Amino acid sequence: MQARELTSRRPRSRAAFVNQIPARAGDLRLRGEQLRQGYWDINAALLLAEDAEALASNCHLLDRAAVANRLEEFAECLWTLLDPPRMPDSQALDEIGRQLEALAEGDDSPILDTTAGNDEPATLFGYAAAEANGFPLLVRPPKDYWRRFASSPIASAPSVPETLAQPAHVPTIHTDKPVEPTADIRPAIEPVPVVAPVPEAATPVALRPTARDPEPELDAEIEVETDPAPRKVFHLADGADLSKAIDLQLRAQGNEIESLGTVDALKEAMHRATPSLVLLEGTFQEAIEEIGALVRAARSRSRKRVLLVALSEEKTDLAARLRAMRAGCDAFIVQPGNADDVMGRLRELNAAEHADPFRIMIVEDDRSQALFAESILRKNGMQTLAVNDASVVLDKLDEFRPDLILMDLNMPVCDGMELTALIREREAYISTPIVFLSGEGDTEKHFEALSAGGDDFLSKPIAPRHLISAVTSRVRRARQLERRRRAPSAREASKGVHDSAQLARRLTEMLSMEDAATRKGGLMYLELADAEACEDRVGHSAFRILLDRLTMLLAAHIGNGDMLARCGEHGFLLLNPDLTTQALEDHAKALRACVAVESFGTTKVPQELKIQVGICPFSVAAGDAKAMIDAAENALRTVPAGDTAGIALVAPVASEEQAGVLVAAIRKALDDSSFRVVFQPIVSLHGEEEEQFQALLRLSNDDGRVYAAAELVPAAEEAGLISDVDRWMFDSCLGTIADHLRDGRNLRLFLSLSASSVLDPDRVEWIRNALDTHRVPAALISIEIRLADAAGSLSAYIRFAMAMKQLGVSLTLSGLEAGMLGTEMLLNLPVDFIKLSPRYTADPDDSLRSELRELVKLAHAGGRRVIAPRVEEARVAASLWASGIDLIQGNFVRQATRDTSYDFQMAGN
């Protein structure tokens, strides 16, 4: 940026900074008093001294000598206790008190006039580099950088005060007293890039203070930091299951989702607000140019980045990809398998958007050439380190950790090819891009350099835009590959907190189980009470650290089976799999109590917090994960202000009303055949490759709620509709098997029949006719009968079983447990498979494992194969394999979907 552009902004920036001096001095006094009156914390004292010196330097530059002198005296008073480190005695504390009183004296210097002319020389603390993609990049030059341009109009500008440089980190020095955190809690942030290393002589001690907020730049706009609003997402969706799953995961991550059904609706929404992301489903590909124009317009009128991501349900040709690219798409995702694929790509884009500045190491013995490359890259927001001596490069690597190395070929002592070979010997830098920039004209040398481990060769002289393009593309690809190489952490070890998207997926899996509506457990929505007032009291930086402490406290008090995730700005989701409704409420009370007794401030400035909780048990769940999260949050909103209990339960729908709605939905589904069947693979643990699935009944209502068989069957039995539902399910499964037979696939399906159908004397003949009509081999269907039903009418079940065996239909006895009843059923019913009770797959202890092995032996003795249902974890699957189980089923294998494609060969191996 030219000097005249800097000076044009200078008066308002200087005035804003001068106006902030009293408040900043007051902040230093407050921190000093807390340090003097509380426990002595050497880290806090060091930060205070550094901040006082930084403010003093700026006051000198702004002709505020009186304030600057008092700040320097205060800092010197602290340094006497820091170098060398020692505990302050009463005399030292009194001296600190006198210095703080001196700081309280007002600064009567006149405020800088913002209407002053623009002809004063600029003072460079930093400058705004050329914009990249519409975003101004703030870059701070290294110490005395201006001296390199002796002929420049800004040659007379003073050097950057050394106190503004980010100090190295210092270890905490423990005292004999516990250290309380100071009230001025500052977040650990990335330091402003410093492109030249601080000389060793400039490092007085080996102390390393924690990161702190840098002083504002004089030539930058002074802005008050505000809490960012949730990211707004416009989703042009077709309403399919994938769209709903994507919306659920985006919402769980704190995004504000607006699902739109037409391009016109998107136009209207784009005129109302500028989103952070526009997500385009495949059915809207024809309008991608029009949508791209809308996004470009939003980008031009907004200073924030607007991502455009398009999904395609089918394999597309090159022309379709080109259309998407020319429309301005940031990503074009072809045939995403599930929402996780889409979220992974969005995480990559988001990581690239918020990535640290590119770190470029320039290895060049010619100082003028190094300066040329350094100035170009820095003006485009990159952090650079110029190394003129090849012999010190290896030492500088671990200090700077470059994303890319820009290497000269011909250097004394060690040439570029030799140095590249040495760098590649280090495992940490084996894939770091190395780009040669040299005037070497011999093409053979070019190839030798690439063979030595270089990634590219650029010839001097090079145009600035070509250098920027080559470096940027290489670093972006390297960072993307590094992100993909790292396996995503399922759980943050330091906090014990799950990712919100992972919790949402787990909730979806649990709601897809057959017993979802009858099982124990539920979801809690926890939120910090009076969060906005708390943030106003302590400040944004301290509030964020306070939330982190609250997160760690909650994580330390949850059960082994619980999942905790942050949700939104100051909320949490807690998923529990096994507590009753009363136990969930007691759990919430215990969490509120542990938060209430914890002090989140200091002994001098205590800060107490309270949380409010909304609870949605599975027994009153609203069908899908999004609805269940909404229900828990809405329950929380009903907690009255000042309510001491602070807990609200989702009110269950009146049983009669709920039953009436469900029966009406079942009648409608029977009339228009709108039930649907989902399939979950049943996989062998011993290498067999049979294609077999559990068929599960589902019903979606107009509100998007999905009912499972555990809810449908009791309602249908009560209304006298269960026989019709069983007929529909059996006929649908036979149709699916027949379709696969026509494609050359033998597919076995397991399905349940109600007790009413088993006891119906006409049902056997109907099954025979249905098999004949669909021309399906009877062995490809396995009818599942429940142990509890069979025990109540054993004689009738034996007759039904014998009739099925005559037809060739296989049978499965489900819910089997060890004991006399289970043994009696196995002795009397000619079943081919047994499906264990879920208690054997929850988390079996040693006694259950021993019982399970005996049960498996009994089943194998009768020639039956054993299926373990509801397997959710790899360790459980391994334990079952060791117990002799033949087959497993559950979300560990795959969640139930409408798709019957599954690689049984891979699973069997």
N, C-alpha and C positions, 0 to 999 in steps of 0.2 A: 504494500500500500504506500502511496506517495506521502511525503511529509505534510503537504498541504491538506490532505484528507485527515491526517491525524490531528493537526492543529484545529481543524474545523470542529472537531468533537471535544476538544480539550476543555474549554471553559465549563461546560455543563458537567463533565465528569469530575473536574477538580472541585467544583462547587459541591457536588453531591458527596464527594469524599470528605471535604472539610466539614460539612454538616454532620458527618457521622463520627467525627473525632470525639466529641464529648461522650457519646453513647459507647464507643469502643473503650475509652478510658474508664468509664464507669463499669464496664464489663470486667476489665482487668482488676479494678478495685474489689469488686464482688468476689472474684476468684481468689484474690490475695487474702481477703478476710477469711474466706472459708478455709483456705490452706493454713492460715496462721492460727485460727481458733480450733480447727479439727486436728485429725491425725496428719502427720507430715508425710506427704507422698512425693517422692523425688521426681517421678515422671510428671506429675502435675506442676511441680515447681519449675522443671526444665521447660515445659511448654509455655508457662507463664513468662519466664525470662525471654524466651525466643519471641513470643508475641509482643512483649513490651518493646524489644529492640526493633522489631519490624515496624511497629507503629511509630516509634521515634524517628526512624529513618525517613518515613513518609512525611512526618511533620516537618522535618528539616527542609525537605524539598518544597513544602507548601508554605514556607516562611512562618512556621509556628514554633519558633526556637524555644520559648518558655516551656511549652508542653513537652517538646522533644527532650529538653534537658532533664525535666522531672522524670520522664519515662526511662531515660538512660540511667539515672541514679537509682531508680527502683530496680532495674534489671541488674545493675552492678551489685546491689545489695543481695539479690538472689544468687548471683554467680559466686559470691564468696562462700556460699553453702553448697555449691554444686561442683566446684572444681578446686580441690578434690571434694568428693561427696562427704558430708557430715551432717549429723543431726543438729538442728538449731537449739541453742540454749535460750534462757529467758531474755538475755540481753539481745540476742539476734532477733528474737520475735518482737521485742519492743522496737528495734530499729526498723523492721518491716512495717510495723504499725505506723511509725512516724513517716515513712516513705508513702504509705497509702494515704495518710492525711494530707501530705503534700500534693498527691495526685488529685485530691478533691478540690483543690483551688481551681477556679474557673479560668477558661481561656477567653480573654476579652479581645482577641484579634478579630478584625472584621471578616465577615463571610465573603468568599470569593464571588464576584459579580458575574452572573451567568450571561450577561449581555456584553461582556468585554469583547474586544476584537479578536480576530483569529491570526494576528501577525506575530504572536509570541513563539519562540522556538519550542518544539515539542520535547517533552520529557518521556523517554521510552521505558515503560515498565513492561510493555508487551505490545503487540500489534495484531490487528485482525488480518489474517492471510486471505488470499483470494478465495472466493467461495467455491465450494465443491458440491455440486448437486443442490445448490440453493442454500447451503448451510455455511455460515461464517465460521472459520476455524481460528481459535485463539492460540497464538504461539508466543512463547516467551524466549527471547534470544539469550544466549549464554553471556556470562560476565565479559564485559569489554568487547562485545561483538561489534559495536559501532566503530571501533578503531580499525576494523578491517576495511572500512570504506572511508578512507581519509578524505577523499574528494567529494563525499556525499554531503548534501545540505544539512544532514543531521549529525555531522561529525563532532559538533560541540556538545552533543547531549551527554549527560553524565551516565556512567555505567549503572547497570542494575544493582541495587543494593543487595549485598550478599545475604542479608537477613531474610530476603524474600525467597531464597532458594529453599527447597524442601530439605530439612535436616535428615541425617541418617537416623535409623531407629535405635533406641536405647533400651537395654533390659531393665526390668523393674528391680530396684534394690529394696529388699525386704527389711523392715525394722522389727523391733520386738513388739510392736503393736499392730493390730489388724488395720489395714488400710481401707478407708471408706472412699467410695468414688466421689469426685467433686461434682458440684451441681452443674458445672459447665461441661456436660458430656458432649463430646464431638464424635461424629462417625468417622470410621476409617475410610478415607477416600483415596482415589488415585491422585498422586501428586501431579501438578502442572508439569508437562514435559520439560526437562532440563537437558539440553543437547550436548553440553560439554561437561566432562567429569570435573567435580570439584577437586582442586589440587590437594595433595595429601597434607601440605602444610596448613591448609585451611581447616583441617579437622582437628580441633584442639584436644578432644577426648574421645574415647571409644564408646561414649554413651550414645544410645539411639532412641530418641523420643518417638512416641507413637504418632501416627499421622494426624494432621489437624487441618482445619479449613485454612486455605491461603488467604492473605490479604487481598482485597479487590484491586484490580488493575486500574490505574488512573485513566488510561485511554480506553477502557472498556466501559460499556454502559453499566451503571450500578443498579442491580435489580435485587429485590427482596426474594429470597428463595421461598417458593410456595410448594405445597404438596401437590404432586401431579395428579390430575384426574384419571380415573380408570380409562384404559384404552377403549375407544369406540370401534366396533367392528360392524360393518354392513355385510351381511351374508345373503347373496342372491341365490336362494335355495329352492330345491324342488320338493322338499318335504320328505325325502327318502330317509331310511334308517341311518345312512352314513351322515347325512346333513344334521340329524338330531344328535348323533354321537359327537360330531365336531363341535356343535354349539354347546353341548354339555361340558366338554373339556375346556373350551375357551372361557366359558362362564366360570368354571371352577378355578381358573387362574386369575380371576378378578376382572375380566374384560366385560364391557357392556355390549351385549349382542342385540342387534336389530335384524331379524330375519325378514327378508323381502321376497315377494313372489313374482314381481314383474320389473322390467327395465324402467318403466315409468315411475314405479315406486322408488327405485334406486335414485332416479333423477331428483325426485322431490326430497329424498333424504339427504342427498349430497348438497342441495341448496340450503337445507336447514343447518347442517353441521359438517365439519370435515373429519372423516374417520382416520384412524391409524391403519386400518386394513380393510380392503374390499376383497371378499372371497366369492369367486364366481363358479357356480356348478356347471357341469358339462352341458346341460340342456339349454344353456344361454350362450353357447359358443358363437352362434350366428351374429350376436350383437356385440362381439368383443371389441370391434373398432369403435363403436359408439360408447361403450363403457370405458374404453381406454381414453377417449377424449374427455369424458367426465373426470376421470382420475387426474389427467394432465392439468385440467383446469383447476382442480382442487389443489394440486401441488403448487401451481403458479401463484395462487392467492394465499397460500398458507406457508408458514416457515417451517412446518414439521413435515416429516416424510410420510407419504401415503403409499402403503404397499398394495399391489394388485397381484392376486394369486388366482390362477384358473385351474380347475380340475377337469379332467376328461375321463369319462367312463369307458371309453373304447380306445384301442390303439389308433393313434392318429398319424397321418402322413406328414411329410416335411412341410407341406403348404400350411397345414393347421398350426404347426409349431411356429412357423414364420409369422403368421397372422398374429399370434399371441405375443411374440417378441416385438413386432412392430407396433402393437397396440400399447406397449409399455408394461407388459407383465414382468413382475420380478421373479415369478416362478410359474412353471407349467407342469402340473403333476398328472401323470398318465396312469390311469387305472389304480388308484390308491386302494390297497387291500382293506384298510380299516382307518378309523380316525387317528390311530397312532402314527400311521405313515404321514398323514397331513400335518399333524402337530409337530412331528420331528422336523419336517421341512420348514414350518413356521418358526420353530425354535432356532434353526440355523439362520434364517433371515433376521430374526430379532437379535441374535448374538452378533451378527455382522453389523447391524445398525448401532449397537451400543458397545462395540469393541473398543479396546484401547487403541491409541494412535499406533500406526505401524512403526516398528522399531527397525531402523536400517543402520547397519554398520558399514562405513565407507573405509576401505583399506586402500590408501593411495599415498605414495611417497611425495608426490608433487602437491604442495599445500594449496596452490592456486586452483588446481583441478579438484581437489577435495572440497574446497570452499564453493566452487561452482555447483557440484552435485549436492552439497549440503544445503545451500541456499534454495535451490529448486525444490528439493524434497520437503524442507521445513515449511516453505511457503504454502505447501499443500497439506499441512497438518501432520506431517510425519515427524517422529522423534528420531534424531540422527546422532551418531557418534563417529567422528572422523579419527582414524588411527593412521598416523604417518609412518610408524615404525612397525614393520611386519613381525618383528621379534616379540612384540608385546600383545599381538592379537589373541593368542590362546589364553592369556591371563584376563583379557577384557571380555571374553565371550561370556563367562559365567556372571560377570558383573552386569552386563548390558542385556543379555539374553535376546539377541536380535531375531527378528522375523525373517530378515533377508540380509545377505552380505553382498555388497557391491565391491568387487575386487579388481584391482589393477593387475595386469599380467606381468609386466616387467618391473621388478623392484630389486633393490640391493639386498644383500644378506639372504633373502628367501623370496623366490619368485612366486607368482600367483598359483601356479600348478602345484608346487611343493607345499605351499601353505594350505591349499584346498585338500590335498591328500591327508595332511595332518589333522585338519578339522574333521574330515570324514571318519577318522579313527575314533572320534568321540561319539558314543552312542546317542547322546542327547542332540547332536547336530547332524546326524546321518541323513536327515531329510530336510534340513534347513536349506532353502534355495540359495544358491551362490551364482551370481550373475557377474560375468567379466565385463568390464568397461575399459577398453584399451584402444590405443591407436595402432596396434599391431596389424600390419597388412597381410601377413603370411597366413593364408587360409589353413595350411597344415597345422600351424600353431593354434588356430581356432579349434580344430578338431581334437588336438592333443589336450587343450584345456577342458573341453567337454568330457573327454575320456577320463580325465583326472578326477572328475566328480562335479564339474560345473553344470549348471542347468541352462544357461543361455550365454550368448556372446554379443555384446553391443559394441559397435565401433565408434571411436571418436573421430570428428566431433559429432555430437548427438543433439537433436532438437529437444528442448525441455519437455514438450508434451510427449515425445516418444519415450523419454526416460521415465516420466511419471507413469505412463501406460504400462511399460514393461514391469516396473517395480510393483505397481498396484495389482495387476492381474496375478503375478506370482504369489504375492503375500496373501491375497484373498483365497486362492486355491489351497495354499499351504495351511491356512487357518481352518478352512472348511474340512480338509482331510483330517486335521488334528482333532476337530470336534467329533467327526464321525468315528475316528479311531478309538476315542475314549468311550468305554461302556458307560451308559448313563447310570448314575447311582440311584438305586431304588430307595435308598434312605440316607439322609444326611447323618453321618456318624456323629458329628459334633453336636447335633441338636436332637437326634432321634425323631425327626419330623419327615413325613412322607411328602412327596410332590402332590399338589392338589389334583392334577390330572390322574395320577395313579390311584388316589382315593376314589375319584369318580368312577374309574374303570372297575375297581373292586366292588363298589356299591352296585354298579350295573350287573356285575357277575352274580352277586348275592340275590339281587331282585329277579334274576333269570332262573333261579333254582325253583324246583317244584314246591318247596315248602316256604317260599318267600313270605306269604301272607300269614303263616302260622308259626314261624320260627321266632325265637327270642332275639334280643338285640335291637339296635336302632341307630339313629343318627342324631348327634347333637350339633347345634349351631351355637358357638360361643362367641361373644363379642364384648370388647372392653366398654364398660359403661362410661358415659360422658367423655368419649375419646377426644372430641374436638376441643373441649374445654381444657383437658389435660395437655394437649399439644400446645395450646395457646399459653399455658402456664410455663411449661418447661422448654418450649422451642422445638422446632422440627427435628434438629439433629439429635437432641437428647431423647425425644419421643421415639425415634426409630430404635435407638439402643434399648430403651425401656421395653419396647415391644419384643425385641430379641430376648431379653431377660424373662419376660412373661412366657414366651414360647418355650424356653428351656425349662421353666418351672412346670408348665403344664405337661411337657413331655416326660418329666421325671415322675409324675403322679398318675400316669395312665396305666391300664392293665396290659398284660403281655399280648393279648389278642387285639388291642385297640389300634386304630390308625388315626394319627393326628396330622392335619395339614392346615397351613395358612389359607385364608379365603378372604379376598378383598384387602382393604387397607388395614383394618384392625379387627378382623374376624378369624375364626378358626372352625374347622369341621372335625368332628371326632366320630369315628365309626366303630361301633361295638358289635360283636357277633353273637354274644351269649348271655346277656343280662335280661332279666325280666323288666317290665316297665317300671315297677317300684324300685328295682335295683339300679336302673338307669337314673332315676330321679335322685337316689341316694348318692350315686357316683357324681352327679352334677353338684350336689350340695357339698360333697367332699372337695371337689375342685374349687368351688367358690370359697370355701373356708381356707384352703391352703393359700389362695391368692390374697385373701383379705388380711391374713396375719403376716404376710411377707412385706418387708419394707423395701421399696424400690428406689429410695433416695439415700440420703446420708443421715447421720445422727443429728446434724444441725438442721438439715432441710429434708425431713422425711416425706416420702411420697407414697400414699396408699392407693391401691387400685381395687376395683370391683369388676366382676364379669357377670353378664346376664346370659342365660342359657335357654334355648328352645329345643325341645326334644320331640322327635318323630319316631316312634317305635315301628318295627316292621309290621306289627299287627294292624296298624292303621296307615300303613304306607300307601302312597298315591300311585303306585304302579311302576314308574320309572325313576331313574336317579335324579333327573332335573326336578321333577315334581316333588320328590322327597326332600331335596335340599330346600326348595321353595317353601315347603310346608314347615320345615324346622325353622327357617328364617322368619316366616310370617308369625309363627308361634312366639318367637322371641320378641317381635314387635308389639305383641299384646301385653308384655310385662309393663305394668304402670310405672311411671316415674317415681322413684323413691321407694319402690316395693322392696322390702327387706328380703323376701324369698328369692326374687330375681330369677325364677325358673317358670317356664310355661310348657305344658304338654300339648301336642296336637290333639285337638278334640276329635274323637272317633265319630264317624258318620253313624247316625241311628241305624241299628241293625236292620230294622224293617225297611227303612228307606233304601239302604244299600242293597239289600236282598232284592227289592223290587226293581231297582235299576239294573242289577246284574241279570235277573231272570229275563227282563225285557231285551237285554242285549243278546242273551243266548237264543231266544226265540227268533230274533231278527237274523242272527248268524245261521240258524238252521234253515230259515226261509231263503236267504240269498247266498248261502254257502260261503260266508265271510270269515269262518274260522281259519286259522292258519296253523301249519305244523312246522316246528323247528326240529333240527336234528343235532344230536351230540354224539361224537364218535365213541365207540367202545373198543379200546385198544388192548391187544395182547401184550403181556409182559414177557412172553417167551418166544417171540419172533414170528408167530403166525401172522399172515397178511390178509385175513378175512375182512371184507368190507361190511361193517355192521354198525348201526346207529340206534340210539334211543330216540324214538319219536315222541315229541312233547306237544301237547295242545296249547294253543295261545288264542287270545281274542283281544282285539284292540277296539276301544270305544271311540266315539266322536271326539272326545277330549284328548286323545292320544294315550290314555292309560291302557296298559297291557295287563290282562288277567292271565294268570297261570292256571294249570289244571287243579292245583290245590284249592283255588277259589271257585273254579268253574264246576267241579264235580259235586261238592256239597250243595251248591245252589241248584244244579240240575236235578239232583236226587230229590231235593225238597219240593221242586216244582213238577216232578214226575217226567222230566225230560231226559234222564240219563241214558235210557236205551237208545233214543234218537241220536244223542251225542256220541255214544259208543259206535253206533252204525256209521255215522259220518267219519269218525276217526279211522275205523277199520277200513272202510272203502277208500279213503284218501291214501292210506299207507299202501294198500294193494295197488292203487294206481301209480304211485311213485315207484314201487318195485317193478311193475310192468314196463314203465318208461325206461328204466335202467336196463332191463332185459333186452329191450329193442336196441339199446346201444351196446350190447355185448357185455354188460356188467351184472354180476350176481351180487345183489345187495340184500342183506338181512336187516330187518327192522324189528326192534323190541317195542311193544306198546302195551298199555295197561287196559284191562277191562274191569268195569265196576262189578261189585257183588250182584247187583240187579241183573246184569247181562249174563253172568255166569249161572245164576239160578233160573234164568228164563229157559223153559224147555224147548222153545222154538229157536234159540240162538245157535245151536249146533248146526241145524239144517241151513240156517241163513249163512253161516260161515262157509259151509260146503258150497253153496251156490255162488257166493262171492268169489271164492277161489277159482271156481270153474269159469265164471264170467270174465275175470281178468286174466285167466290162464297163467296163474302164478303158482310155482311149486310151493307146496305147504311148508317145506323146510325153511323157506326164506322169511317166515314170519314167526315171531316168538311172543306168545301172549303172557303178560306179566300178571300174576295173581298175588295179592297181599296176604302175608301170613296171618294177620289179625282177622281178616275176612274168612280165610279158610278154616281157622280154628273154630269159628262160630258155626260153620255149616260143613263139617268135614265130609260127611257122606255125599252131599250134593257136589262138593268140589272134586271128590274122587271120581264120581260119574262123569263130570265135565272133563276131567283130565284124561280119563280113559278114552272118551269120545274124540278128543283132540289128537291123542296118540294114534288112533285109527285113521284119522285124516292125514297124519304126518306133520301136524303143527307142533312145534316145540313149545315148551312151557318154562317159565322163569318164576321162582318163588322169591318174593322180595321181602325185605325187613327181617331176615333171619338172624337170630341171636342164639348163643349157646344156652343149653338148658333142656329140660324135659320136653317142653312144647316144641322147640325147634327140632329135636330128635324125632319126635312123633310125626311131625309133618314130613320130614325126609323119608321116614319109613313107609308112609302111606301114599304120598303123592309122587307120581312118576314124572318128576320135573327134570329138565336137561341142564338148567342153569339155576344157581342161587345168587341172589343179590343181598349183600350183607346189610345189616343195620348201619346207619350213618355214624353211630357212636364208635365204630371200629376205625373210621377214617378221620375223625375229628382231630385227636392228638393222643393216640393210645399210650397208656403207661405200660409198665412191664407186665402187670397182671392181665391187662387186656390183650397184650401181644401174645401171652401164653395161651389165653383163652381162644384167641383167633387162630393160632396154629392148630389147636385141637379141633376146632370147627372146620378148618380147611381139610384136615386129614379125614374127618367124617364124610365130608362132601365128596372128596376124591375117591374114597372107598366105594361110594355108590356110583361112580362114573360121572359125577356132575362137575361142571366147571364153575368157578367162583368169580363173581364180579364185585368189585369194590366201587361204590358210587361216591359222588361228591368229593373227589380227590382234588385238593386245591394247591398243594405244595409238593415240590420235588422230594423233600425229605420224607414226606408221608408215602409217596409212591415207592421210594427205595425201601422203606420199612415193610410195605405190603409185599413187595417182590420177595423180600427175605422170608416172609411168612408163607410163601407158596401161592399167593393169589394169582389167578390166571389172567384176569382182565380188569382194566380200570376205566372209569368214566368220571368226568368232571371238568371243571374249568381249567385245571392244570393241563389237560389234554387239549381242549378247545371249548370255548363258550358255544352254547347252542345257537345255531343260525339256520337260515332257510337253505343253506348250501349243503349238498351231499358230496362235495369234492374234498377229499382228505388223503394225504400220502400215508397210507397204512404201511407201505413197505419201509419208508423212512422211520416211522414210529416204532415198527417192530424191531428195527435194528438199533 
